[in-house]
């Protein structure tokens, strides 16, 4: 008898495609500096990981979602900065 392997087959709308989420996080992070910005991002990432886990997303998949989101947030921050110039 073989071992059962759990595979996450739950699909979620990608975090980085949620425009309000991306722009909202970018706006808040742009207004914060140093430890305050780091703390905000860590708290946000932990909450998103918790929510994705509750939705049935595997931890590796959830972590990848949050990493991708961060890249889009950073790009959005750059765009917001350039638009303000």
C-alpha positions as CSV (number, residue, x, y, z in Angstrom):
1,X,0.0,0.0,0.0
2,X,1.6,3.4,-1.1
3,X,1.7,6.5,1.0
4,X,-0.8,9.2,0.3
5,X,0.7,12.5,-0.8
6,X,-1.3,15.7,-0.3
7,X,-1.2,18.0,-3.3
8,X,-2.9,21.4,-3.2
9,X,-5.2,21.8,-6.1
10,X,-7.0,24.9,-4.9
11,X,-6.8,27.8,-7.3
12,X,-7.0,31.4,-6.1
13,X,-7.1,34.6,-8.0
14,X,-3.4,35.7,-7.9
15,X,-2.6,38.3,-5.2
16,X,-0.5,40.3,-7.6
17,X,-3.6,40.7,-9.9
18,X,-5.6,42.3,-7.2
19,X,-5.0,45.9,-8.1
20,X,-6.5,47.5,-5.0
21,X,-4.4,45.2,-2.8
22,X,-1.2,46.0,-4.7
23,X,-1.8,49.8,-4.9
24,X,-3.0,49.9,-1.2
25,X,0.1,48.1,0.1
26,X,2.4,50.2,-2.1
27,X,0.8,53.5,-0.8
28,X,1.2,52.5,2.8
29,X,4.7,51.2,2.4
30,X,5.7,54.4,0.6
31,X,4.6,56.4,3.6
32,X,6.6,54.3,6.0
33,X,10.4,54.1,6.5
34,X,12.8,51.6,8.0
35,X,11.6,49.3,10.8
36,X,8.0,50.6,10.5
37,X,7.9,49.7,6.8
38,X,9.5,46.3,7.5
39,X,7.0,45.6,10.3
40,X,4.1,46.6,8.1
41,X,5.2,44.2,5.3
42,X,5.9,41.3,7.7
43,X,2.5,41.7,9.3
44,X,0.8,42.0,6.0
45,X,2.6,38.9,4.6
46,X,1.8,36.8,7.7
47,X,-1.8,37.7,7.4
48,X,-1.9,36.9,3.7
49,X,-0.2,33.5,4.3
50,X,-2.8,32.8,7.1
51,X,-5.7,33.7,4.8
52,X,-4.3,31.6,1.9
53,X,-3.7,28.6,4.2
54,X,-7.3,28.8,5.5
55,X,-8.4,28.7,1.8
56,X,-6.6,25.4,1.4
57,X,-3.4,26.7,-0.4
58,X,-0.3,24.8,0.5
59,X,2.4,26.8,2.3
60,X,5.0,26.7,-0.6
61,X,2.3,27.9,-3.0
62,X,1.2,30.6,-0.5
63,X,4.8,31.8,0.0
64,X,5.3,32.0,-3.8
65,X,2.1,34.1,-4.0
66,X,3.3,36.5,-1.4
67,X,6.8,36.8,-2.9
68,X,5.2,37.6,-6.3
69,X,3.0,40.1,-4.7
70,X,6.0,41.9,-3.1
71,X,7.6,42.2,-6.6
72,X,4.5,43.8,-7.9
73,X,4.1,46.1,-4.9
74,X,7.7,47.3,-5.3
75,X,7.1,48.0,-9.0
76,X,3.9,49.9,-8.1
77,X,5.9,52.0,-5.6
78,X,8.3,52.9,-8.3
79,X,5.5,53.9,-10.7
80,X,3.9,56.0,-7.9
81,X,7.2,57.7,-7.3
82,X,7.7,58.4,-11.0
83,X,4.2,59.7,-11.4
84,X,4.7,62.1,-8.5
85,X,7.7,63.7,-10.3
